[in-house]
Amino acid sequence: MIRTFAALVVGAALTGVALPACAQASYKNETSLYGSWEDITEPTDSKQATFDLRYGRFVTSQVVATAGVLYSRFKGPTVDATSAALSIGAKYYIQEPRAKPLAPFVDVSVGLARTDDGRTSSDDFTWALGGGVAYFLTDTTSVDAGLRLFHTNTNITTKGSRIFLGITTRF
């Protein structure tokens, strides 16, 4: 799973770097890939991985309408739970992307998640709210880091905060 995520991140980075350096001043689209992975050994062995792929369409030079797919899996000694979600949302860059090397942003999304813990499954409303900063490597590609608060209305409410790291390319 880690190798797959690493391959996707490297592929996205190479795609962004391969785009012409003389990119247009304003972008029309962006794609983002975020992920997190935990390997916990104490008090019991467990693992959690989350992948978030988003497509965005610039509405203005600072506002992006987004659609995303999120997959999360938690595997512990007695639990093997997965969640897959489809979402729509918006991202707002505090300043125009690439105006400076750092571009702070906030984003929000709502959607529908399917959760399954091996015993029960359900389709549930989910939302996320967060923000971060994009550090531009080229005129079109950035490494993004930030924090998101999330909530899913499952049989047992799932909520928390997630620190994320990802890559975004604009075209």
DAJO-V872337 format. One line per field, one symbol per residue. burial: # if it has 16 or more other C-alpha atoms within 10 Angstrom, else .. A space follows every 50 residues. Layout:
burial=???
This chain:
burial=....#...#..##..##.#.......#.#########........##### ########...##############....##############..###.. .###############......##.#######################.# ####.......#.########
